[in-house]
Amino acid sequence: MRRRDFIAGVAGLSVPRPLAARAQSRTLARVGFLRQAGPDDKQFDAFRGGLRAVGYLEGQNIVIEQRYAAGAYDRLPALAMELVHLNVDVIVVDGTAAAKACKAATSTTPIVFTLAVDPVADSLVASIAHPGGNLTGLTMTTGYELAGKRVELLKDMVGGLSRVAVLSNPSNPPHVHYLRETERVATALGLDVRAFEVRGSNDLPGAFAAMADWHADGLVTLTDGMLFSQRARVTELALNSKRPGVYPEAEFVAAGGFASYGPNLPDLFRQAATYVDKILKGTKPADLPIEQPSKFELVINLKTAKALGLAISREFQLRADEVIE
């Protein structure tokens, strides 16, 4: 090891050494795994399975340092800096807020995002084909239009729909764009729409009470780490209030929600492992084009539909990628 590398290591500098130098100094690759949501075995297992498929076994040739904000977005900067100080070789994150926190924490450590929405508009990368800088990865949509698509699905599946409630977390930066698209589509469909803000789990009961006072016929939730972590409670409150919801992730439907429309999250985390592999082998994030999903899945919970008094047409059941009975 060169003397200057040794001195830098002893001094504990926050600026990480180049990836090649770190690889020479230890036999185990070290990967940071930061989520703005809480721990979720399904997503993490998918990422770990993706690593296994390309030759990495945890504890043998790779170490994964896990950190979770559990929907508390103000914790992300500290968690990101913690991973940088651990001198990880690459950081894998979920959404835009986590990616921004890591970008602010380091300009050299490679960052792979899995659930970004519009990384160019959100100033994460220069372009989809040529990211530039130290970030690359996968988006969970091709923009913000899926928020409007969920409103369309809710209207098509729920007869007599006129008022749509939107669960939104103002602490999540992309929500202003999601909400704008939701309102645009709802207005075009002749629906009234109102946002109900929830910054944490304690706000959920009040939000659903306010929905009832407004006489909302249904709801959509915006993609959010806190809401994802609280999906069991969200879907329980929706069911108890007899309010059908269309959610961004299938995990809400598995927890008892009515329907969802979006990408397969485990697939995105699994694919993130291929980015990690390429980066560990020397490819720069700037040279790895961002992948966008080509398929979105409709999942319907017929048991929940029945409890809500909804009859789902045969056409919709055939359109669904998964039907939970």
LINBELQUI-V391625 format. One record per backbone hydrogen bond with DSSP energy under -1.0 kcal/mol. NH is the residue of the N-H (numbers start at 0). CO is the residue of the C=O. E is the energy in kcal/mol with one decimal. If there is no record, write none. Layout:
nh,co,e
NH,CO,E
NH,CO,E
This chain:
nh,co,e
5,1,-2.0
6,2,-2.5
7,3,-2.1
8,4,-2.2
9,5,-2.4
10,6,-2.2
12,7,-1.4
21,17,-2.0
22,18,-2.5
23,19,-1.5
28,60,-2.1
30,62,-3.2
31,89,-2.9
32,64,-3.0
33,91,-3.0
34,66,-2.0
43,39,-2.4
44,40,-3.0
45,41,-1.4
46,42,-2.1
47,43,-2.9
48,44,-2.5
49,45,-2.1
50,46,-2.1
51,47,-2.2
52,48,-2.0
54,51,-1.6
55,50,-2.7
58,61,-3.1
59,56,-2.3
60,56,-2.0
61,56,-1.1
62,28,-2.8
64,30,-3.1
66,32,-2.8
68,34,-2.6
69,36,-1.8
70,35,-3.3
71,68,-2.0
72,70,-1.2
74,71,-2.1
75,72,-1.2
78,74,-2.1
79,75,-2.8
80,76,-2.3
81,77,-2.0
82,78,-1.8
83,79,-2.0
84,80,-2.5
85,81,-1.1
86,83,-1.6
87,82,-1.3
88,29,-3.2
90,109,-2.5
91,31,-3.3
92,111,-2.6
98,94,-2.1
99,95,-2.7
100,96,-2.0
101,97,-2.1
102,98,-2.4
103,99,-2.1
104,100,-1.2
105,101,-1.9
110,133,-2.8
111,90,-3.1
112,135,-2.4
113,92,-1.1
114,93,-3.2
115,137,-1.3
121,117,-2.4
122,119,-1.7
123,118,-2.8
124,118,-1.6
125,130,-3.2
135,110,-1.9
137,112,-2.9
138,290,-2.3
139,115,-2.9
146,143,-1.4
148,144,-1.9
149,145,-1.9
151,147,-2.0
152,148,-2.3
153,149,-2.2
154,150,-2.3
155,151,-2.3
156,152,-2.1
157,153,-1.8
160,157,-1.2
163,191,-3.0
164,217,-2.9
165,193,-2.2
166,219,-2.3
167,195,-2.0
171,168,-2.2
174,171,-2.0
175,172,-1.1
177,173,-2.2
178,174,-3.0
179,175,-1.6
180,176,-2.1
181,177,-2.4
182,178,-2.7
183,179,-2.0
184,180,-2.3
185,181,-2.5
186,182,-2.3
187,183,-1.9
188,184,-1.7
189,186,-1.5
190,185,-3.0
191,161,-2.9
193,163,-1.9
195,165,-3.3
197,167,-2.5
202,199,-1.7
203,200,-1.3
206,202,-2.0
207,203,-2.3
208,204,-2.1
209,205,-2.2
210,206,-2.0
211,207,-1.9
212,208,-2.0
213,209,-1.7
215,210,-2.1
216,162,-2.3
217,162,-1.2
218,243,-2.3
219,164,-2.3
220,245,-1.2
221,166,-1.9
227,223,-2.3
228,224,-2.2
229,225,-1.5
230,227,-1.4
233,229,-2.7
234,230,-2.6
235,231,-1.6
236,232,-2.5
237,233,-2.2
238,234,-2.3
239,235,-2.7
240,236,-1.6
241,238,-1.5
242,237,-3.1
245,218,-2.0
246,258,-2.5
251,248,-1.5
253,249,-2.2
254,250,-1.2
255,252,-1.6
256,251,-2.7
258,244,-1.7
259,298,-2.2
260,246,-2.2
261,296,-1.6
267,263,-1.4
268,264,-2.1
269,265,-2.5
270,266,-2.5
271,267,-1.6
273,270,-1.2
275,271,-2.0
276,272,-2.4
277,273,-2.1
278,274,-2.5
279,275,-2.8
280,276,-1.4
281,278,-1.8
282,277,-2.6
286,283,-1.8
287,284,-1.8
289,127,-2.9
290,136,-2.0
296,261,-3.4
298,259,-2.1
299,321,-2.1
300,257,-2.8
301,323,-2.6
304,300,-2.2
305,301,-2.5
306,302,-1.9
307,303,-1.8
308,305,-1.1
309,304,-3.1
316,312,-2.0
317,313,-2.2
318,314,-1.7
319,315,-1.7
320,297,-2.4
321,297,-1.5
323,299,-3.2
